[in-house]
Amino acid sequence: MKPYTFGIVTFLESGVDEQSGKISHKQRLDNAIEEIVLADRVGLDYYGIGEHHRSDYAASSPQMILSAAAKLTSHIHLGSAVTVLSSSDPVRIYEEFATLDLLSNGRAEIMAGRGSFIESYPLFGYDLNDYQTLFTEKLDMLLAVRDQEKLTWPGGKHTPKLDQVGIYPRSYQKQLKVSIAVGGTQSSVVRAAKLGLPLVLAILGGSPLRFKPFVDLYKHFYLEAGHDPKDMEIGVAIHGIVTDENPDDLIERYFAPHHASFAKIGSERGWNMGHKKEYLQKVKDGPLFIGHVDDIEDRIYELLVGLGANRFLLQIPGSLMPHEDTMKSIRLYGERIVPNIKKRLS
């Protein structure tokens, strides 16, 4: 497998209401640039922004935001988390990320997925009845664009026929990195494995270790397809925020924005929202890595070893928190947690 890497992902949460905390999209974007610069300074490997088209997120165009940070950073890879490929033009996505790759001297990545929200489908004129076929066809086209400077493509229900059409600019990297993000669908895991693409598991519910069967499934089909084990990359993404002080205050303060965000989503989807007791249980042993830096270090280490994964992405903060909390968390993550985990893993 590839060496261990550690990064951050975010949807650029801007808050739901004044009571639980809310800032302007401009302020959230300004904060994001500071976060990226700091993440680069403390040695993190990746900063990814998830595409969303909602009032409570400021991330409709991750590649544009990341381009603003490309010339302010030198090491950190910059990418999406995710690009909603189903409602995007694969050619345009390649061109935009190839441009980011050139600006960053080869640090761009595309994390492709179908997205956990559906706003972009009607917004850009797509039918949700085509949810499955949209992603499959557009992923195939994106990979073809990546591999062919002069593209010949047969066309399909969702993509045009092209005959030896040049796609420019080309990426700085010989092959622009494309990974697949999944939320626990077996077919998506198998697809990524057979294509030899890196996998990212977004863990939102239950015990994180319950995703082990998906990791094993990926490894089985990856190797069966004949891909080189040395190139295998399996990532996990989990919400979290850390402190080096008594964590009780942080855990208490995080509840309000977290609950407001998920209550809003729940009202849209007909979910029965849990109470604070369930939130605290998720903090204790579920998919919320919120707490003291030493405790979160242990949890990340145990998760990587337990799953057999080699990339960890902390979604900081997951719900809107004061900027100083986020910046402190990034520093602790990069300067304490990651170096300690790398020592333990070696």
ZIKASUL-V726353 format. One record per residue. BURIAL is + if it has 16 or more other ideal C-beta (glycine too) atoms within 10 Angstrom, else -. Layout:
BEGIN
burial={BURIAL/BURIAL}
END
This chain:
BEGIN
burial={-/-/-/+/+/+/+/+/+/+/+/+/+/+/+/+/-/-/-/+/+/+/+/-/-/-/-/+/+/-/+/+/-/-/+/+/-/+/+/+/+/+/-/+/+/+/+/+/+/+/+/+/+/+/-/+/+/+/+/+/-/+/+/-/+/+/+/-/+/+/-/-/+/-/-/+/+/+/+/+/+/+/+/+/+/+/+/+/+/+/+/-/+/+/+/+/+/+/+/+/+/+/+/+/-/-/+/+/+/+/+/+/+/+/+/-/+/+/-/+/+/-/-/-/-/+/-/-/-/-/-/-/-/+/+/+/+/+/+/-/+/+/+/+/+/+/-/-/-/-/+/-/+/-/-/-/-/+/+/-/-/+/-/-/-/-/+/-/-/+/+/+/+/-/-/+/+/+/+/+/+/+/+/+/-/-/-/+/+/+/+/+/+/-/+/-/+/+/+/+/+/+/+/+/-/-/-/+/-/-/+/-/-/+/+/-/-/+/+/-/+/+/-/-/-/-/+/-/-/-/-/+/+/+/+/+/+/+/+/+/+/+/+/-/-/-/+/-/-/+/+/-/+/+/+/+/+/+/+/+/+/+/+/+/+/-/-/-/-/-/-/-/-/-/-/-/-/-/+/-/-/+/+/-/-/+/+/+/+/+/+/+/+/-/-/+/+/-/+/+/+/-/+/+/-/-/+/-/+/+/+/+/+/+/+/+/+/+/+/+/+/-/+/-/+/+/+/+/+/+/+/+/+/+/-/+/+/+/-/+/+/-/-/-/-/-}
END
